[in-house]
Amino acid sequence: MTTVSRHTGATGATIWTRCICGSLQMRVPRGGVLEVCARSRPSGHPAATL
């Protein structure tokens, strides 16, 4: 994983990372662990259509 950006706010830190599969992930440090709170689709996997 590669860190894209870090942001510190009143409630703590938000870290945006890029996974080796190409997905963008929002991570939040909680209890000594970086918890993934949001994740995009891996690159090359288009969104479903209705």
N, C-alpha and C positions, 0 to 999 in steps of 0.2 A: 504494500500500500504506500502511496505517496501523499504527503500532506499538501493540500492545495492552499488552504488558508486557515488562520486561527483568529477567533474573535472573543473578546472578553466583555461580559456584560454584568449587570447587577446580580443576576442569578448564577453566574459561573461562566464557564468557557464553552464555546462551540468550535468544533474542529471539522473542516471539510476535507475529505480524502478521496483519492481516486484508487480504486481496486485494480488489481492486475487484469481483471475481466473487462475493465472499462467503465464500470458503474461509478457514479458519484455518490458518496455517502456522507451524511451528517452524523458526527459522533459527539457524545457528551460524556465527560469524565464523571463516573459515579462509583464511589466506593473503591477506588483504585483500578477500575476497569473502564475502558472506552466503550460505551454502549452505542450501538448503531440505532439511531432514532428515525432516520429516513434514508432511502436508497433508490437510485434510479435503476432502470433496466440495464443489463450489460450491453456493451456496444454490439451492434449487429443483430439485436433482437427488437424489432419494431413493436410499438404499442398495439394492442388489440383494437380492432375497429368494430363498431356497432352496426 
